[in-house]
Amino acid sequence: MSLEINVLFFELALTCYALATIAGLVELFKRKKSTSRIALYLSVLGFILHTGSIVTRYIQGGHIPVSNMHEATSFFSWCVLILFFFHEFKYKLGLLSSFIMPIVFVLMFSSAIFPREIKVLSPALQSYWFGIHVILAFLGDAAFAMACGIGIMYLLQEWYVKSKKVSPLFLKLPSLQTLDEINYHLITLGFPLLTLAMITGVIWANSAWGTYWRWDPKEVWSLITWLIYALVLHLRLTVGWRGKKAAILSIVGFAVVIFAFFGVTLILKGRHTFM
């Protein structure tokens, strides 16, 4: 399959995500549910095209396409969509696309900016640990992205409740209890995935470079991210930090994830140039 086919799949997926984002945002200000269904259909179509883009790059490169920022950001957004579809069909929240698709679109738009060359993995990365570590890390980050979106929904709904304003959006948003439970579920999903990603990364680093820990910027910020979400779970279980506090912490935690993903890679540099 040619590179042109891969680019076509990617651009069409990006277009679908842009339209889904617009439809989702329109849904926030309309009484009808038609736009949320349109957003969901566009998201599914975009995901199919996006999968085609990832598969073609996998065939061309011979490895999971995360060897540069274009591939890694694209794969990140793809993982977010997997969890989005699961929670959309499980909980039928309706407005979920209005808060998650903007995150997906921004990630995909960022991916479109980076160079799109297909790189051969360095010998140190050519290991079965590569696939295990990458999938765990990206799914964990995707769960945190979802928790961020749910956290924003919670804060918005809480504002309506406290202000005692009954609007179409208030009636369409899930209850505070439902949002808090989903937020907790997503963090308890993402935290063990991140933990396993770090463990496999440490094992892999020892086999590749002969040391378990090198204080690489990505390793340090992964540890900081892990500590933040460990604190979120600890405060919830011991002090009872739920609701608004948990929602705010999930948003702050995802901001750290984004910095670790973009900021550390582009500014601080390190051996983790593939992520």
N, C-alpha and C positions, 0 to 999 in steps of 0.2 A: 504494500500500500504506500502510495506516495505521500510526501510531506504535505502536498496540496490538499489531499483528502483530510488529513489531520487538522490542518488549519481551517478548512471549511466546517468540519464538525465543531471545532472550538468556537468559531465566530457565530455559527447558528445557535449554539448553546448559550453563548453570551447574550445574544439578541433575545432569546426566550426568557432568560433570567431578568433582563432589563424590563421586558413587557410584564412579566410576572410581578416584579417589584412595583411597577406603576399600578397594576391592577390591585395589588394588595394594599397599597397606600390609599387608593381611591375607596376601597372597601371601608376604611376607617371613617370616612365621612358620608357614607351612603347607608340607607336603610336596607337595601336589597342584598341578598347573599350571592347574587349572580357573579359579581366580580371576584369573590373569594374562590368560587369554583373555577373561574377562568384562570386565576392565578395558580391554582393547583394543577390544572391541565397543562398550562404553559411550563410549570416547574417539572412536571413529569416528562414532557417532550424535551425540554432542555437537558434533563438528566440523561435521557436515552442518547441524545446527541453527544453530551459530555462524556458518557461512557465510551462511545465510539472513538472520541478523541484520545482518551486515556489508553484504550486497547490498541489503537494504531501506533501510539508512541511506545507502548510496551513491546509490540512486535518489532518495531524498528530499533529500539534500544536494547531489547533483551533483558530488561529489568523493570521493576516498578518505577514509573516515571516521577521521580523526585530528585533528579540529579542537579537541578538548578532551581532558581526562584520561580520561574514560570511554571515549571512542572509541579513544584511543591505547593504553590499557592492554589493551583488548579485542583490538585489532589485533595487539599485541605477543604475546599468548598464542596467537592464531591462527597467527602465523608460527612460534612454537615448535612447535606441533602439526604443521605442514607438515614440518619437519625431523625431528620425532619419528617420524612415520609412515615417512619415507624410510629412516631408520636402523633402525627396528624391522623393516621388511620386508627390508632389505638384509642386516643382520647377525643378525637373529632372536635378540636377546639375552634375550628372555623377561621378565626383571625390569626392563627399561628403564622401563616405565610406572610402576613403584613409586617411581622416583626423579625422573621428569620430570613426571608428572601432578600431584604436589603443587605444583610450581612453576607449572604452568598454572592450577591451581585458585586459588592465592593471587593470581595476576595478575587472574583473572576476578572473584574476590571483591572485590579492590580496585577493579576497574572498576565493580562494582555499587554501590559507595559514592558514587562521584562523580556530579554532576548529569548528566542524560542529554539535555539539550537539543541540538538539531541546529543548529549555527551556520553562517552563510554565511562563506566565506573572505574575508579582507581582500584588497583589490586587489593588495597586494604578494605574496600567496601564490597568486594565480590565474595560475599559470604551468605549462608542461609539465615544468619542473624539479621542481615539487612532488612529482609522482608518482614520478619517478625517484629523487629524494633520499630520500623516505620509505620506499620499498620496499627500497632498499639498506640504509638505516640499521636498519630493523626486522629484516630477515633477518640482518644482521650480529649484532645483539643477541641474536637467537634462537639463533644458532650458539654464542654465548658462554654462553647459558643451558643449552644442551645439554651443553657442555663442563663446566659446573659440576656437572650431574647425574652425568656420567660420572666426574668427579673424586671425587665423594663415593663412588661405587661402588668406585673404585680404592682409596681409603683404607680402606674397610670390608673389601675383599678382602685387602688387604695386612695388616690387623690379624689376620685369620684365619690367614694364612700364617705370620706371625711368632709368633703364639701357639700355632701347631700344633693349632688346634682344628678338628675336622672336624664341621661341622654341616650341616643341610639347606640353609641359606642359602649356606654356603661352596660347596657342590656346585652350586648354581644360578647363582652369579655367574660371569661370564666370567673368563678368565685375566687376569692382570695385564698381559701383553703385549698382548692384544686391547684391553683398556680403554685402555692408554697410546697405542696406535695410533689409536684412535677419537678420543681426546682431542686428539691432535695434528692429526688430519684436521679436526676441528671448528674448531680455532683457525686453521688455515691457510685455512679457508673463511670464517670470520668476519672475519679481519684485512683481506683485500682488499676485502670488502664494506664494512667500516667506512671503509677508505681511499677507496674510490670515493664513498661517501656524503659524506665530508668534502670531496672535490674538487668534487662537484656542488653541495654546499652553498655553497662559496666562490664558484663561478661564479654561482650563483643570487643570492647576497647582493649581488654586484657589480651584477647587472642590476636587482635590486629596490631596493637602497639606495645604490648608487653606491660601495660599498667592499667589498673582499674579506674584511676581518677587522675586527670591532668589539669584540673581547674581551667578547662576550656570555657570561654564565655557562655557557650550554649549549655554546658553542663551546670555552670553556676546558676544561670537563670532558670534552668529546669528545676533545680533544687529549690530556688526561691518560689517558683510556682507551686511546687509540691508542698512546701511549708505553708503557703497561703491557704490552699484548699484543705490541708490537714487542720489548720486553725479554724476554718469555716465549719468543718465537721465536728471538731472538738467543742467549739462554742455552742453549736446547736445541741449536742448531746449532753453537755455538762451544765451549761448556763441557760440553755433554752432560747438561744438566739434564733428566732424564726421570723417569718413574715418579712417586714420591711428591712430589718438588719441583714437577713440572709440574702434578700434580693440585691441590696447594695453591695454586699461582699462578693456576690457572684458576678456582678458587673465589673467591680474593681479587679477581681481575679482574672477575668477575661482580658482586661486592659493589659495586665502583666503578660498574659499568653501572647497577645499581639506584639508587645514589645520584644519578647523573647524570640518570636518568629521573624519579625521584620527588622526591628532595631538592632538586635544582637548580630544577625546575619549581615546586615548592610553596613553597620557602623563599627561594631567591635571586632568583627571577623573571628576566625578560628578554624579548627579542622572540620567543623560541621558545615562545610560549604554547600552540601547537597540539600540542606533543610533550612 
